[in-house]
């Protein structure tokens, strides 16, 4: 059976005698890992020089949207206050 969210299947085990047969149902569920600490990550219209981000406090990470390696994938801030590349996987990879 493949592993996929909401995938279900059955497991059956027969041990020598039919009276010892066991059956069960399984369902793959997704559980988000949480540490209990709420971090906030947000792009800001700043450039922090040689670094791409800066901790504002222990729970808030400011991402320098003006940094050349970030702007390249994030794009320019639109009039609606959004970045066109905010969901771009490459943008998220650059942050690491």
C-alpha positions as a Markdown table, in Angstrom:
| # | Residue | x | y | z |
|---|---|---|---|---|
| 1 | Unk | 0.0 | 0.0 | 0.0 |
| 2 | Unk | 1.3 | 3.5 | -0.8 |
| 3 | Unk | 1.5 | 6.3 | 1.8 |
| 4 | Unk | -0.9 | 9.1 | 0.9 |
| 5 | Unk | -3.1 | 11.3 | 3.1 |
| 6 | Unk | -6.6 | 9.8 | 3.6 |
| 7 | Unk | -5.5 | 6.5 | 2.0 |
| 8 | Unk | -7.1 | 3.5 | 3.7 |
| 9 | Unk | -6.3 | -0.1 | 3.7 |
| 10 | Unk | -6.7 | -3.4 | 5.5 |
| 11 | Unk | -4.2 | -5.6 | 7.2 |
| 12 | Unk | -4.9 | -9.3 | 7.8 |
| 13 | Unk | -2.8 | -11.8 | 9.6 |
| 14 | Unk | -3.4 | -15.6 | 9.7 |
| 15 | Unk | -1.3 | -17.5 | 12.1 |
| 16 | Unk | -1.5 | -21.3 | 11.4 |
| 17 | Unk | -5.0 | -21.7 | 12.7 |
| 18 | Unk | -8.0 | -19.8 | 11.4 |
| 19 | Unk | -9.1 | -19.0 | 15.0 |
| 20 | Unk | -6.1 | -16.8 | 15.4 |
| 21 | Unk | -6.8 | -14.6 | 12.4 |
| 22 | Unk | -6.6 | -10.9 | 13.1 |
| 23 | Unk | -7.9 | -8.0 | 10.9 |
| 24 | Unk | -7.6 | -4.3 | 11.3 |
| 25 | Unk | -8.3 | -1.1 | 9.2 |
| 26 | Unk | -5.7 | 1.7 | 8.8 |
| 27 | Unk | -6.0 | 5.3 | 7.6 |
| 28 | Unk | -3.1 | 7.6 | 6.9 |
| 29 | Unk | -3.6 | 10.9 | 8.7 |
| 30 | Unk | -1.7 | 14.1 | 8.6 |
| 31 | Unk | -0.6 | 15.6 | 11.9 |
| 32 | Unk | 1.2 | 19.0 | 11.9 |
| 33 | Unk | 4.2 | 19.1 | 14.2 |
| 34 | Unk | 4.0 | 22.0 | 16.6 |
| 35 | Unk | 6.4 | 23.1 | 19.2 |
| 36 | Unk | 4.0 | 25.3 | 21.0 |
| 37 | Unk | 6.0 | 28.4 | 20.1 |
| 38 | Unk | 4.4 | 30.7 | 17.6 |
| 39 | Unk | 6.9 | 32.2 | 15.2 |
| 40 | Unk | 6.0 | 34.9 | 12.7 |
| 41 | Unk | 7.8 | 35.2 | 9.4 |
| 42 | Unk | 7.1 | 38.2 | 7.2 |
| 43 | Unk | 8.8 | 39.9 | 4.2 |
| 44 | Unk | 9.5 | 43.6 | 4.8 |
| 45 | Unk | 10.6 | 46.4 | 2.4 |
| 46 | Unk | 14.1 | 46.5 | 3.9 |
| 47 | Unk | 17.6 | 45.3 | 2.9 |
| 48 | Unk | 19.7 | 44.1 | 5.8 |
| 49 | Unk | 23.0 | 44.2 | 3.8 |
| 50 | Unk | 24.8 | 40.9 | 3.5 |
| 51 | Unk | 22.1 | 38.9 | 5.4 |
| 52 | Unk | 18.6 | 38.2 | 4.0 |
| 53 | Unk | 16.7 | 38.3 | 7.3 |
| 54 | Unk | 16.8 | 39.7 | 10.8 |
| 55 | Unk | 15.2 | 38.6 | 14.1 |
| 56 | Unk | 13.1 | 41.5 | 15.4 |
| 57 | Unk | 12.5 | 39.7 | 18.6 |
| 58 | Unk | 12.7 | 36.0 | 19.6 |
| 59 | Unk | 9.4 | 35.2 | 17.8 |
| 60 | Unk | 9.4 | 37.5 | 14.7 |
| 61 | Unk | 11.7 | 37.1 | 11.7 |
| 62 | Unk | 11.8 | 40.0 | 9.3 |
| 63 | Unk | 12.7 | 38.9 | 5.7 |
| 64 | Unk | 14.5 | 41.6 | 3.8 |
| 65 | Unk | 12.4 | 41.8 | 0.6 |
| 66 | Unk | 14.8 | 44.4 | -0.9 |
| 67 | Unk | 17.8 | 42.0 | -0.7 |
| 68 | Unk | 18.7 | 41.0 | -4.3 |
| 69 | Unk | 18.5 | 37.2 | -3.7 |
| 70 | Unk | 15.0 | 37.6 | -2.2 |
| 71 | Unk | 13.6 | 40.3 | -4.6 |
| 72 | Unk | 14.6 | 38.1 | -7.5 |
| 73 | Unk | 12.0 | 35.4 | -6.5 |
| 74 | Unk | 9.6 | 37.3 | -4.3 |
| 75 | Unk | 9.0 | 40.2 | -6.8 |
| 76 | Unk | 7.9 | 43.8 | -6.1 |
| 77 | Unk | 5.2 | 44.6 | -3.6 |
| 78 | Unk | 1.9 | 45.2 | -5.4 |
| 79 | Unk | -0.6 | 47.9 | -4.7 |
| 80 | Unk | -2.7 | 45.3 | -2.8 |
| 81 | Unk | 0.2 | 44.8 | -0.4 |
| 82 | Unk | 1.1 | 41.3 | -1.7 |
| 83 | Unk | 4.2 | 39.8 | -3.2 |
| 84 | Unk | 3.6 | 37.9 | -6.5 |
| 85 | Unk | 6.2 | 35.2 | -5.6 |
| 86 | Unk | 5.3 | 34.7 | -2.0 |
| 87 | Unk | 4.3 | 31.0 | -2.8 |
| 88 | Unk | 7.2 | 30.4 | -5.1 |
| 89 | Unk | 9.1 | 27.3 | -3.8 |
| 90 | Unk | 12.4 | 28.8 | -4.9 |
| 91 | Unk | 11.7 | 31.9 | -2.7 |
| 92 | Unk | 11.3 | 29.5 | 0.3 |
| 93 | Unk | 14.4 | 27.6 | -0.6 |
| 94 | Unk | 16.5 | 30.8 | -0.7 |
| 95 | Unk | 15.5 | 31.6 | 2.8 |
| 96 | Unk | 17.1 | 28.4 | 4.1 |
